[in-house]
Amino acid sequence: MKTPKRLEPLVEDGLIDEVLRPLMSGKEAAVYVVRCGEELRCAKVYKEANNRSFRQAVKYQEGRKVRSSRDARAMAKGSKHGRKEKEENWQNAEVAALFRLADAGVRVPKPYDFLDGVLLMEMISGEDGDAAPRLNDVDLHPDDAREFHAFMIGEVVKMLCAGLVHGDLSEFNVLLDEHGPVIIDLPQAVDAAGNNHAFEMLERDVGNMSAYFGQFAPELKFTRYAKEMWALYEDGKLTPDSELTGEFAEPEDAADLDAVMREIKATLADQARKEALRNATDEPSDEPPTPPWMRN
């Protein structure tokens, strides 16, 4: 096939020998199968910001480091330079996450290089040698669903131990090769310690896994791994080898949020009533004051 313009620099630099075919195109990027020597790899070409969705990007970018205060101000203002920096920051996040997670032993595609908005990485192949299917494209036996779910919970734990939360984990972002699940698509990965939404995203990631595998093994839908692993993480006790149960008991002294809100509203209403009475008492009256001898 004709070499896409964005891949030409990698061909000229000898990083890619041949572009074989397009693999997929999504809202964030287009992926091509390329030949590098005797190996087949994937080239992920990130789309320009104005050609893709950037919904909720602020939530994901919280806690990410920016090169300078000037860049941070430009990103906040949305200037041309700021948009360019935000774009690079978004792309670099996946590259950094892939290297970080690969080093931590998480099953992700091995990254090789990143040049001009193109990520060159390992191609995950299925048993037939072609690209591996996504989880959402396969039907599972209940025993396989339980095995893969347990494996994915372990991978999420390893990610959290490495300080990251995927942020968009679902059956659409997991491939299945002959050795099991492989996690992909990480540009929205967030810093577990630096992002106030990290637990919310972790709970959604784990919930998506439980819901998907729960289609084949219904008992998985009722597990509570996210709260269990997060409690251990906050206490500094979570390790890649932590044995989880999928159960989590809320602390007995945990606040009943609804009751607290009702108490706050009742207090505010009482304060408002007392303030209204004071104002009514303090208002001047047109009637003459009561003579002292007529007062009780």
C-alpha positions as CSV (number, residue, x, y, z in Angstrom):
1,M,0.0,0.0,0.0
2,K,1.0,3.6,-0.4
3,T,2.9,4.9,2.6
4,P,0.8,7.4,4.7
5,K,2.4,10.8,4.9
6,R,2.7,10.6,8.7
7,L,4.8,7.4,8.4
8,E,7.2,8.6,5.7
9,P,9.7,10.0,8.3
10,L,9.9,6.6,10.0
11,V,10.5,4.9,6.6
12,E,13.2,7.4,5.7
13,D,14.9,6.9,9.1
14,G,14.9,3.1,8.6
15,L,12.6,2.5,11.6
16,I,10.0,1.0,9.2
17,D,10.8,-1.1,6.1
18,E,7.3,-1.4,4.7
19,V,3.7,-0.3,5.5
20,L,1.6,-3.4,4.9
21,R,-2.0,-2.5,5.7
22,P,-4.3,-0.4,7.9
23,L,-5.3,-2.3,11.1
24,M,-7.9,0.0,12.7
25,S,-9.0,3.6,13.0
26,G,-10.5,5.0,16.1
27,K,-11.3,8.4,17.6
28,E,-7.8,8.9,18.9
29,A,-5.6,7.3,16.3
30,A,-5.1,5.1,13.2
31,V,-3.1,2.0,13.5
32,Y,-1.1,0.3,10.7
33,V,0.6,-3.1,10.4
34,V,4.2,-2.4,9.4
35,R,7.3,-4.6,8.7
36,C,10.5,-3.9,10.6
37,G,13.1,-6.3,9.3
38,E,11.6,-9.7,9.8
39,E,9.1,-8.6,12.4
40,L,5.6,-7.3,12.1
41,R,4.8,-4.3,14.3
42,C,2.1,-1.7,14.8
43,A,2.5,2.0,14.0
44,K,-0.1,4.1,15.9
45,V,-0.6,7.4,14.2
46,Y,-2.3,9.9,16.6
47,K,-4.9,12.1,15.1
48,E,-4.8,15.8,15.3
49,A,-6.8,17.3,18.1
50,N,-9.3,19.0,15.8
51,N,-10.0,15.6,14.2
52,R,-10.8,13.6,17.3
53,S,-12.7,13.8,20.6
54,F,-11.0,15.4,23.6
55,R,-13.9,15.0,26.0
56,Q,-13.1,15.1,29.7
57,A,-9.4,15.6,28.8
58,V,-8.9,18.0,31.8
59,K,-10.0,15.2,34.2
60,Y,-7.4,12.9,32.8
61,Q,-4.6,15.5,32.6
62,E,-4.8,16.4,36.2
63,G,-1.6,15.6,38.0
64,R,0.5,15.2,34.8
65,K,3.7,17.1,34.7
66,V,4.2,20.0,32.3
67,R,7.6,21.1,31.1
68,S,7.4,24.7,32.2
69,S,5.1,27.2,33.8
70,R,4.9,29.0,30.5
71,D,3.6,25.8,28.8
72,A,1.1,25.4,31.6
73,R,-0.2,28.9,31.2
74,A,-0.4,28.5,27.4
75,M,-2.4,25.2,27.8
76,A,-4.8,26.9,30.2
77,K,-5.4,29.8,27.8
78,G,-5.8,27.5,24.8
79,S,-3.4,29.4,22.6
80,K,-1.8,27.8,19.5
81,H,1.3,27.0,21.5
82,G,-0.9,25.7,24.4
83,R,-2.9,23.4,22.1
84,K,0.4,22.0,20.6
85,E,1.7,21.4,24.1
86,K,-1.5,19.8,25.3
87,E,-1.4,17.5,22.2
88,E,2.2,16.4,22.9
89,N,1.4,15.9,26.5
90,W,-1.5,13.7,25.7
91,Q,0.5,11.6,23.2
92,N,3.6,11.4,25.5
93,A,1.4,10.0,28.3
94,E,0.7,6.8,26.5
95,V,4.4,6.3,25.5
96,A,5.5,6.9,29.1
97,A,2.8,4.7,30.5
98,L,3.7,1.8,28.1
99,F,7.4,1.9,29.0
100,R,6.5,2.2,32.7
101,L,4.0,-0.6,32.7
102,A,6.2,-2.9,30.6
103,D,9.0,-2.4,33.1
104,A,6.5,-3.3,35.9
105,G,5.6,-6.6,34.2
106,V,2.2,-5.6,33.0
107,R,1.0,-7.3,29.8
108,V,1.0,-4.3,27.4
109,P,2.4,-4.1,23.8
110,K,6.1,-3.5,24.0
111,P,6.9,0.1,22.8
112,Y,9.9,0.5,20.5
113,D,10.0,4.2,19.4
114,F,8.0,7.4,19.2
115,L,8.6,10.0,16.5
116,D,6.5,12.9,15.3
117,G,3.2,11.7,16.7
118,V,3.7,8.0,15.7
119,L,4.2,5.3,18.3
120,L,5.9,2.1,17.0
121,M,5.1,-0.9,19.1
122,E,4.7,-4.7,19.3
123,M,1.9,-6.2,17.3
124,I,-0.2,-8.6,19.4
125,S,-1.1,-11.5,17.2
126,G,-3.8,-14.2,17.5
127,E,-3.4,-17.9,17.1
128,D,-3.7,-17.5,13.3
129,G,-0.8,-15.0,13.2
130,D,-3.1,-12.1,12.3
131,A,-4.0,-9.3,14.7
132,A,-5.4,-10.6,18.0
133,P,-9.1,-10.1,18.7
134,R,-10.5,-7.7,21.3
135,L,-12.3,-9.2,24.3
136,N,-15.6,-7.9,23.0
137,D,-15.3,-10.1,19.9
138,V,-15.0,-13.4,21.7
139,D,-17.4,-15.7,23.6
140,L,-15.9,-17.3,26.8
141,H,-16.6,-20.4,28.8
142,P,-17.4,-19.6,32.4
143,D,-14.1,-21.1,33.6
144,D,-12.1,-19.0,31.1
145,A,-14.0,-15.9,32.1
146,R,-13.1,-16.5,35.8
147,E,-9.5,-17.1,34.9
148,F,-9.2,-14.0,32.7
149,H,-11.0,-11.9,35.2
150,A,-8.6,-12.9,38.0
151,F,-5.7,-12.2,35.6
152,M,-7.0,-8.7,34.7
153,I,-7.5,-7.9,38.4
154,G,-3.9,-8.9,38.9
155,E,-2.8,-6.6,36.1
156,V,-4.8,-3.7,37.5
157,V,-3.1,-4.2,40.8
158,K,0.4,-4.2,39.1
159,M,-0.6,-1.0,37.3
160,L,-1.7,0.6,40.6
161,C,1.6,-0.5,42.3
162,A,3.4,1.2,39.4
163,G,1.4,4.4,40.2
164,L,-1.0,4.3,37.3
165,V,-4.7,3.8,36.6
166,H,-5.8,2.9,33.1
167,G,-8.7,5.3,33.1
168,D,-10.6,3.7,30.2
169,L,-10.3,0.0,30.7
170,S,-13.0,-2.1,29.1
171,E,-13.4,-5.2,26.8
172,F,-12.7,-2.8,23.9
173,N,-9.2,-2.0,25.2
174,V,-8.1,-5.6,25.9
175,L,-6.7,-8.0,23.2
176,L,-6.7,-11.7,23.6
177,D,-3.7,-13.7,22.3
178,E,-2.7,-17.3,22.9
179,H,-1.2,-16.4,26.3
180,G,-4.2,-14.4,27.6
181,P,-5.3,-10.7,27.8
182,V,-3.1,-7.8,26.7
183,I,-4.0,-4.2,27.8
184,I,-3.9,-1.5,25.1
185,D,-4.9,2.1,24.6
186,L,-3.3,4.1,27.4
187,P,-3.2,7.8,26.4
188,Q,-5.7,8.6,29.2
189,A,-3.7,6.8,32.0
190,V,-3.7,8.9,35.1
191,D,-1.3,9.2,38.1
192,A,-2.8,7.3,41.0
193,A,-1.4,9.7,43.6
194,G,-1.6,13.0,41.7
195,N,-5.1,12.8,40.3
196,N,-8.2,13.4,42.5
197,H,-10.3,11.3,40.1
198,A,-8.0,8.3,40.3
199,F,-10.2,6.1,42.5
200,E,-13.3,7.0,40.5
201,M,-11.5,5.8,37.3
202,L,-10.1,2.7,39.0
203,E,-13.6,1.7,40.2
204,R,-15.0,2.2,36.7
205,D,-12.1,0.2,35.2
206,V,-12.6,-2.7,37.6
207,G,-16.4,-2.5,37.3
208,N,-16.1,-2.7,33.5
209,M,-14.1,-5.9,33.8
210,S,-16.5,-7.4,36.3
211,A,-19.5,-6.5,34.2
212,Y,-18.0,-8.0,31.0
213,F,-16.7,-11.3,32.5
214,G,-19.9,-11.4,34.6
215,Q,-21.8,-12.1,31.4
216,F,-20.2,-15.5,31.4
217,A,-19.7,-16.0,35.2
218,P,-22.5,-14.0,36.9
219,E,-21.0,-14.1,40.4
220,L,-18.1,-11.8,39.2
221,K,-20.6,-8.9,39.0
222,F,-20.8,-8.8,42.8
223,T,-17.1,-8.6,43.5
224,R,-15.6,-5.4,45.1
225,Y,-12.0,-5.5,44.1
226,A,-11.6,-1.8,43.4
227,K,-12.3,-0.7,47.0
228,E,-10.3,-3.5,48.4
229,M,-7.1,-2.7,46.4
230,W,-7.5,1.0,46.8
231,A,-7.7,0.7,50.6
232,L,-4.5,-1.3,50.6
233,Y,-2.9,1.2,48.2
234,E,-3.8,4.1,50.4
235,D,-2.3,2.3,53.4
236,G,0.9,1.6,51.5
237,K,0.3,-2.2,51.8
238,L,-0.6,-3.0,48.1
239,T,2.0,-5.2,46.3
240,P,1.8,-7.0,43.0
241,D,1.5,-10.2,45.0
242,S,-1.3,-9.0,47.3
243,E,-4.0,-11.7,47.6
244,L,-7.4,-10.1,47.2
245,T,-10.8,-11.6,48.1
246,G,-13.1,-9.4,46.1
247,E,-14.9,-8.5,49.3
248,F,-14.8,-5.2,51.1
249,A,-16.5,-4.2,54.4
250,E,-17.1,-0.6,54.8
251,P,-15.7,0.8,58.1
252,E,-18.3,0.7,60.8
253,D,-17.8,4.4,61.5
254,A,-18.1,5.4,57.9
255,A,-20.3,8.4,57.5
256,D,-23.8,8.1,56.2
257,L,-23.6,10.8,53.5
258,D,-27.3,11.2,53.1
259,A,-27.7,11.6,56.9
260,V,-24.9,14.1,57.0
261,M,-26.5,16.1,54.2
262,R,-29.9,16.1,55.9
263,E,-28.3,17.3,59.1
264,I,-26.6,20.1,57.3
265,K,-29.7,21.2,55.5
266,A,-31.7,21.1,58.8
267,T,-29.1,23.3,60.5
268,L,-29.0,25.8,57.6
269,A,-32.8,26.0,57.7
270,D,-32.8,26.6,61.4
271,Q,-30.2,29.3,61.1
272,A,-32.2,30.9,58.3
273,R,-35.4,30.8,60.5
274,K,-33.6,32.4,63.4
275,E,-32.0,35.1,61.2
276,A,-35.5,35.9,59.8
277,L,-36.9,36.3,63.3
278,R,-34.0,38.6,64.3
279,N,-34.5,40.7,61.2
280,A,-38.2,41.0,62.0
281,T,-37.5,42.0,65.5
282,D,-34.9,44.6,64.5
283,E,-37.2,46.3,61.8
284,P,-38.3,49.8,62.8
285,S,-42.0,50.2,63.6
286,D,-44.3,53.2,62.8
287,E,-46.2,52.7,66.1
288,P,-45.1,54.7,69.1
289,P,-43.3,52.8,71.8
290,T,-45.3,51.3,74.6
291,P,-45.2,53.5,77.8
292,P,-43.2,52.0,80.6
293,W,-46.3,51.7,82.9
294,M,-48.1,49.6,80.3
295,R,-45.2,47.1,79.9
296,N,-45.5,43.7,81.7
